Amino acid sequence: MAEVDPVDPNGVRTTAVGTVLWLAAFVMLLPFVGRLKADDHLWWLWTCLAGFGLGLAGWDYCRRRRNRLLESSETSG
């Protein structure tokens, strides 16, 4: 059986892409604020903003974790 490496072993790229997608969704919904408010769907906008904010926190966490892992592998090897 062939060994397959994970696409993104540290999660930095995956988290960054997800964060950018949440921001893009927020920006794309901005022109429709009036309609979202009228239809009582304004929470969609805030969900995108929350996803972006949490994505930033997750991206920072993954980046720091990757850097710590790289430092520990350099000192032990």
Residue pairs with C-beta under 8 A, 6 or more apart in sequence:
7 14
8 14
10 62
10 65
10 66
10 69
11 58
11 62
11 65
11 66
12 59
12 62
12 63
12 66
15 55
15 58
15 59
15 62
16 59
18 51
18 55
19 51
19 52
19 55
19 56
19 58
19 59
22 48
22 49
22 51
22 52
22 55
23 48
23 52
25 48
25 51
26 45
26 48
26 49
26 52
29 36
29 44
29 45
29 48
30 45
33 42
33 45
36 42
36 44
36 45
